[in-house]
Amino acid sequence: MLTIQGITVRLGGRTILDRASATIQPGAKVGLIGRNGAGKSTLMKTIIGEIEPDEGGIEMPKRMRLGYISQSAPSGSLSPVETVLAADTERAALLEEAETCTDPDRLGDLHDRLIAIDAYTADARAARILIGLGFDEEMQAQPLDSFSGGWKMRVALASLLFSAPDLLLLDEPSNHLDLEATLWLESFLQSYPGTMVVISHERDLLNNVVDTILHLQGGKIALYAGGYDSFERQRAERAAQLASAKAAQDAERKKLADYVARNSARASTAKQAQSRAKMLARMQPVMAMIEDPSLHFDFPDPTELRPPLITLDLAATGYLADTPILQRLNLRIDPDDRIALLGRNGNGKTTLARLLAGQLAPMGGDMHLSGKLQIGYFTQYQVEELPTGSTPIELMTRAMSGKTPAAVRGQLGRFGFSGPRAESQVGTLSGGERARLALALVTRDAPHLLILDEPTNHLDVDAREALVQALNTYSGAVILISHDRHMVELTADRLVLVDAGTARDYAGSIEDYIDFVLGRNQPKGEGAKGGKGGKGKGGAKSREEMKALQKAVTEAETAIARAQALLAALDAALAGKPERELARLSMGELSRQRSAAASALETAEARWIAAGEALETFKAPV
């Protein structure tokens, strides 16, 4: 059992955790969530002992083995498989001792223990984990220093999973993974036997892997049973209850304050007024749930262009002369396309994106672009390379040279940078805010085609949902590279598989592709020809249908929250504690309105269930 007992952590004069408490049961799979900057990593570092709390403490069994990935990637001349095998320190120590041991009894004990910890299948287990994370047999034998930082972090993750700690602590484990490796990781974690705490903004991982949500907000933590969708429903119910309770308390506070103000000066009522003043002072305020009004994406709509925007005819591209990475590219991109590029890292998804963005030239074949085409290309490098000493208003002013200050502020406002936030230094912004700023910069010219290469790495769950909604209302074309399949499912209606040195339309759905990656079935087929695949021309229609379903779900959720809040207020009124607007109603009228509100809630819940089921089973036309 892991017990977090009233811990308070202050960093740089700011309180990050404020008397936070929770108990995590053995074997629980916990998703630690919260807005960017809420303190999730701080809490995890406190659990492992890297940060000492100012107050409170962490309790766990003395022999519990903790596993956590450090921020520094492994390096050196060892191969990935050697690095992973070395992570099981007990196995390494036993094997080393067995090589020099001459005592027959001790040697027998050593071999018994090696058998008990399954040491003789370690090579196969290590290789299986590395394959799942994208390392083929050849890559497993190469020295670590031959890999990029992202691949080194995959080795660190593989080492942690191989060591199989009693308490597995993961901080955004999918950030350096592609969709295929993310799917494998999810499958691995589902069967993990120990206790797990994972910080993640991947909605599907949180729904499919964890059984408990630990929500961090305002320095406090609260446990919710179930995955992320269950948490959202519980949070919506709590928000409605809090809104009703806050409204009732505000009315009571006003009533007490009015009484104190009217009666304090009169001798006959001064004692009662003083009593009510004490009651008012002791009344703890009911806090409304905090929402971030700046969490916003709004892509400017482009001018209309006739299709096609881009055509590739037997095109080839790469980085070294006469050494193309991709060949035989036959693709057509139209203004209504929403395309997701599939394929493992290293297969050429980013290379294709750079070709379409104009950053790479075709080495062969033909590439034709519409004459007035504007392209916005987003990558993680743009987020990391933003100058920390500049402000959003300064960066946007330089990028929109010649535009009016109103136009500059208008573009920033589309992405939540208004007022003082537009004048904050980039170095003070969170990772999610920097990602929003980068998106604001790349879309300043209202691009006809938006290319997004892993846009969600710095975004929390709410920000990702806001991005999905913005993409679904954007009227331009979208090409998406993302390991977040929730985003792929809700925004893309055409899939292109980048594999075997080329790219071609994938005729199945994203569910079919997931099943194929996990080995649950064979692919339903990829279009052998380039150009429009199975879902191209129906893209705009299917997107409109999906948007309508999403709108229906949102409207139903709003209706549920309103009905719940009204029911709570009516129940309070029937119990003799009416809000001001209900105080004038008779008991009969209150009962009638409660019956109507209960009926409205039932209807809204039925609409929500129907719309949710329709959205889950939605398939774009093939």
N, C-alpha and C positions, 0 to 999 in steps of 0.2 A: 504494500500500500504506500502511495506517495501522498504526503500531507503538506499542504501549503498553509502555514499558520500565520495569518495576519502580517504578511511581509510588507514593509515600506521600503522603497528604493528611491533615493534622490540622486540625480546626476546633473552636475552643472547648475545647482540651485533650483532645479525643477523636479517636482515630485512625479515620478514615472509610475510607480505602484504605490497604492495608498491603502494599507491594511487589507491587502488582498488575501483571501482564504479560499481553499477548495480541497477536496479529498478525491484522489484518483484511485480506483480499485484495481487490484492485480488483474492483468490481462486486458484492461480497457484499452480501446483504440480511440484516442482523443484528438480532435482537431482544434488547434489553438488559433482563433481568428480574432480580428480586430482591424480597425482602420490603420493605414500606414502611419507610423509614428506613435501608435498607442502603447508600445512597450512589449510586444510579443517576444522579440529576441532578448530583451532585458530579462524577462521572466525566465526564459529558457536558460540563459547564462547564470541566473541565480540558482536554478535547480542543479546545475552541474558544479556550482561552487566557484565559478569564475568571477561572480559579483557577490559581495557580501552585503546582505540587506541591512538597512539602518535600524529596522525593527523587525520582530518576528523571525521565523526560520522555516527551514525545509526539513521534514522528517521522512526517512525511508529506511528499510532494512539495511543493516550494516554491510551485508555481503552482496547487495544488489549491484550488478555490473551495469554501468551507464555507458551509452554509446552516443557520441556527438561528433559532427564534422566541424573541424576548425576552419576558419576563414582562409587559411593559407593552403594552397594546392600542393600535393606531394610533387617531388621532383627528384632527379638523379638518374643513374644509369640502370636501375632496376626496371624490369618490364612490368606491365600492369598485373600480370598473373602472379609474379613474384611479390609485388607490393600487397596484393590482396591476401595471399597466403600468409604473409608476415603479420597481418592484422590479428590473426588468432595467436596471441602471445603464448598461451598455455601449450598449444600444439607445438609451436616452434621450440619452446623450452624443453618439452618432453622428448622431442626428436633429437635435439642437441645432446641431452643427457644420455639417451639410449645409445648414441654412437660411441660413447666412451665408457659406458657402465660395464663393470666386470663382475658385479655381484649378481648371481643368478636370481635370487629372490627379488632384489630391487628391479632387475630387468623385467621380470615377470609382471611386477606391479606397474611398471611403465607401459608395457604393452597392453595390459588390461585397461589402463586409463585411456590409452590412445584409441582402443577399440570403443570404449564407452563414449568418447567425444567424436566418434566417427571420423577420426583423423585420416584414415587411409582412403577415404573418398573425397578428401579436401580438394585435390586438384580438379576433379570433375565438377564439384560444387562451385569452385571459384570461376572456372571457365564458363559454367552455365550462367552465373550472375553477370559476368563481363559480356557474354553474348547478348543477354537481355538488354544491357545498356549500350549496345551498338558496337562492341569490339569483336571483329572477326578474328579468326585464328592467327592471321598474319599480324594484326595490330596488337594482339595480346603478347607477342614476343618482342615488340619494339621497345626501346628505352623510353622512360617517361619524358625525358627532355625533348623528345621528338614530337610531342603533342602540344596542342594549344592549351590555354588555361581552362577552357570549357571542358575539354576531354580529360584533363588532369582531375578536375572536380568530379567527373564521372568515376574515375578510379577511386577517389576518396569515398564516394558514395558506395561503390562496390565493396570496398574494404570494410566499411561500417556494417553493411548488410551481412557480409560473410562472417563477421565476428559475433553476430547474433547476441547482442547484449540483452540483459533482463529488461532494461528500460531503454527503448530506442527513441532518440530525440532527433527530429528532422526539421530543419529550417529551410523552407522553400526547396524541397529536393528536386522539383521538376524544372527549376529555372534554367539549367544547362542541358535539358533533354529535349529531344524532338518528340513528336506525337507518338511514334512507335515505341520509343524507350519509356515514355510516360505510361503508356498502356501496360507495358511489361511490369513497370514498378508498381502500378496499382494492383495488378494480379498478385505480385509477390507479397505486398503488404497485407492483402486480404487474408492470407494464410499465415501471417507472422504470429508465432506462438506467444511472444512476450508482451509486455506493456509498451504502448507507443504514444508519444505526443508529437504531433506533426503540425508545424506552421505551414499553411497552404492557402492560396487563393483560388485553387482549382476546384470549382463547384463539383465536377464529376468525381474527383478523388475524394472529396469530403462526403459525398453522398454514398459512394460505393465502398469506402474503406473504413471510415470511423463510425463508432457507435455512440459517441458523446461529443458535444461541442463545448469548448471552454471559451467563452466570449469575454474579451478584455476591452473595457471602455471606461474612460475617466478614472483610470487607476484601479478599478474594481474588476473582479472576475466573477462570472456566473456560469454554472453548468447547465446544459440543456441536453436532454436525452435525444438520441437519433442523429441523423446526418444534417447536412446544411439546409435542405429544403424544410425539414422538420423544424430546425432552428428558426428559419424565417417565418414560418407560420406561428410559432410560439411567440416570437418577438412582435409580430403584428398584433397578436391578441394582447400582449402585455402593453404595447403602445396605446391601444384603444382603452385599456383599463386605466393606464396612467393618465391619459388625456382626460378621462372622465373624473378620476380622483383629483387631479390637479384643478379642474374647473370647479369641483365641489369645494375643495379646500380654499381656493381663491375667493369664492363667494363667502365662505365662513370667515376668512381673515378680514374681508372687507366689512362684514357685519360686525365683528368684534371691534375693529378699528373705529367704525362709526359710533358704536356705543361708548367706547372710551372717550372719543372726542367730544361727544355730547354731554357726558355725565361726570367727567372728572372734576369739574369746577363746583358741582352742587354737593353740599354736605350730605344730603339724604341719599345720594347715589354714588358717592365717592368710593365707598368700600367695594361695591359691586364692580365699579369701573376699574378699580385697582386689581381686583381678582381677574377680570377679563383681560387686562393688560398683561398679567403674568401668564395667563393661558395663551395669549397671542405670542408672547416671547418664547414659550416652551414649544410651540407648534413647529415641528420639523417640516420644511417645505417639501412637497412632492415634486421631484424633478421630472420635467418632460424628457423624453428620449432625444438624445442629441443627434441631429442630422447635419451634414455639411452642405450648406447652400451653394458652395463654390464647386461642388462635384458636378462638372458639366462638360459635355462635348457637343459641339454644333458645327458640323462641317458646312462651309459655304457651298451652295449649289452652283455648278458650272453652267456655262452657256451650252446650248444644244449643238451637237456635232452629228453629222450623218455617219452611219456605220460604213465600214469598220473603223475602229480607232487604230488598231495595229494588226498587220498580217505578217506572219512568218512563213516563208516558203522554202523548205529544205535548208533552213538557216543553221549555222554552227557558231559557237562562241566559246571562249575560254580566256586564259590569262597569258599563256605563252604561245608564241607564233608556231603554227603547225602542230599544236598540241591542244585540240579542242576538248573541252569537258563535255559539252552537249552538242549533238549533231542531229540532222534529219528532223529539225523542229518545224512542224506544220501546225500553226495555231492562228486563230482569228479571235480578236477581242472586240466586242461591241459595247456601246454605251450602257446597255442594261445588264452587263455581265457581273456576276458575283462569284469569283473563282477562288478556291482554296488549293494551294499547291501541297501535294502529299509526297512523302518519301523520306527516307532516313537522312539525317545530317550527313553531309559529304556527297550526297547524290547529285547536288547541283541546283537546289531550289533557289538559293540566294544568287547563284550565277545567272539563272534565268531571270530573276527579278531585276538584277543589274542590267541585263541586256535590254529588257523592256523599258527600264528607266533611263536608258541612254548612257549609262556609265560604262558599258562594254560595247564594243563594235562587233558586228557579225563578221566571222572569219570566212564565211562562205554562204551560198544561197542568197536569199533576198529577204529584206525587212522593209516594210513600208509603214510609215506613220502618217496619220491625218495632219494636214498642214498647220492647223491651229491648235493642235493637241497640247494641253498642259498636264504635266504629270507631277504628283506629289509622292515622294518616296521616303518612307520612315524606316529607320533602323535603330538598333540599340546604341550604336556608336554615336549617333546624334545626341542621344540623351547624355551619354557619358562625357561628351566633348563640349557641352555647353559651358561657356566661360563663367566661373563661379563668382567673379567680381562684378559682373554686369547685372542689370535688372531686366525683367521681361519687356518693359516699355522701351528700354534702350535697344535691346536685340530686335524687337519688332520694328522699331523706327528705322533702323539700318536696313532691315530686310525689305521694308516697304518704302524705300526711298522715293520721295516725290509725292507720297500719299499724305492726306491731311491727318492731323492728330486725332480727329474723330474716327477716321477709318482705322487707324492703328489701334486705338483703344477698343473699337468695335470688334476687331478680329481677336484681340486678347480676351474680351468679354465673352466671346463664344466658347472659350475654354476655361472659364471660371476665374480669370485674372482681371478683376475690376477693383477700382479704388486703390487703397494702400498695397494690396497684394501685387499689383502690377509694378510697384516700385520697390519690392523686396529684392534683395540680392539673390541670385540663383543659388549661391552656396547655402542659403537658409531654407531652400525648398526641399520637400521630401522627394523621394524617387518618383512617386506617382505624379507630383506636381511638375517635375521636370519632364516627365513623359508627355503630360498635357501641353507643356510649353513647346516641346519639340513638334508635336502634332499641329499646334497653332502656327508654327513657323513654316512647316512644309505644305500647309494648305492655304497659305495667305493669298495665293493667286487663283483660288477656286478651281482646283485641278479637275480635269475630265476623268482622269484615272488616278486612283489612290492605291499605292502599293505599300502594304504594311508587313514588315518582316519582324515577327515576334513582338507585337505592340503591347502585350499584357505583362511582361516580366516585372515591371515596377508597379503594377496596379493591383489594388485589393479587390475583393469580390464585388463590392458596390460600384467601384470605378469601372470594372470590366462590364458590368451590366449596363452602365451608362454608355459605354463605348458601343456595345451591341445595339442599343436603341438608336444611337446617333448614326451608325452605319446603315441601319435599316430605314432611316428617313433620308439619307444622303442620296441624291439623284444621279451621281456619277457611277462609274465602274469601279470595282474593288478587286484587287488581287491580294490574298491573305496567306501568309505563312504563320502558322500558330500551332503550338502543342496543346492549346486549350480547346478541346473538342466541343465544349459547350458553345464557344464563340463560333467555331466552324459550323456546327449544326444550325445555329440561328441566323447566320449571315450569308453562308455560301450556298448557291444552288447549282454550282458546276464544280466538279472535282477534276484536277489534272495531276496525274501521277508522274513524278520525275524519278526515273529509274533506268538503269542499263544504258546510260549515256544519252538519253533523249527524254522527251516529255510527250504525253498523250492523254487524251481524255479518259477518265475512269467512269465506266458506265454504271457501276453500282452506287449505292448510297454510302454515307459515312459509316453507318452501322455495318454494312457489308465489308468495308475496308477494315474496320476494327476487328471483326470476326476473322478476317484473313490474317491480320497481323498476329492475333492471338492463337492462330492455328485452329479456329473453330470450324472453318469451312474453306473452300477454295474461292478465289475471286469470281464474281459473276461475269467478269469480262471487262476488258478495256477496249475502247474504240481503237481500231487499227489505224484509222485515218485521223488526220489532224482536223483543225477547224472546230466547228461546233460539235460537242459531244452529245450525250444522251439528254442533257438538261439545258442546253443553251437557249433556245428560243422561248422556252417556257419560263425563263428566269424571272422576268419582270412580273408575270402573273403569279408565279408561286411565291415570290417575295411579298407581293401585296396580300396574298392569302395568309402568309405567316404573320405579317404585321397586324392583320385584322384579328388573328387568334391571340397574339400577344396583347393587343389592346383590350380584347374581351377579358383576358385573365386579369389584367391590371384594373380594369373597371370593376370586375367582380370583387377583387381584393379590397378596393376602396369602399365598395358598398358594404362588404362584410365588416370592415373596421367601423364605418359609420353606424351600422345597425347595432354592433356590440357596444359602442359608446353610448348610443341612445338607450339601449336596454339597461346599461349600468346606471344611467341617470334616472330612468324611470323606476328602477328598483330602489334606488336611494330615496326617491320621492315617496314611493309607497311605504317605505320604512320610516317616513316622517322627517327626512332630510332633503327636501326638494331644492334644486337650483332655482335661481330667481325666476327664470322664464317658465318653470313648471309649478311655482308656488301657488299660482292663481287657479290651477286646475283642480277639479273635484276628484275624489277617489275613483269614481266611476269613469271619468274621462281618462285618468291615468291608467286604469286597467285596460280601457279600450285601446289606448295608444300603445301600451305594452304588448298587447296581443298582435297589433299591426306590425310593431317592430320585430317581434319574434317571427312573424310570417315573412317579413322582408329579409330577415337574416337567413331563414331557411331557403328562400328563393335565391338569394345571393350565393349561398354555399353550393346550391345545386348548379347555378351558372358557372361558378368557379371550377367545380369538379368537371363539368362537361367541357368547358373551354380548355382546362388543363389536360384532360385526356386527349382532346382533339389535337392540341399542340404537340403532345408527346408522340402521337402516332402519325403526325403530319409527314408526308413524303412529297417532295417536289416531283412534278410529273416527269416521266421518263419517255 
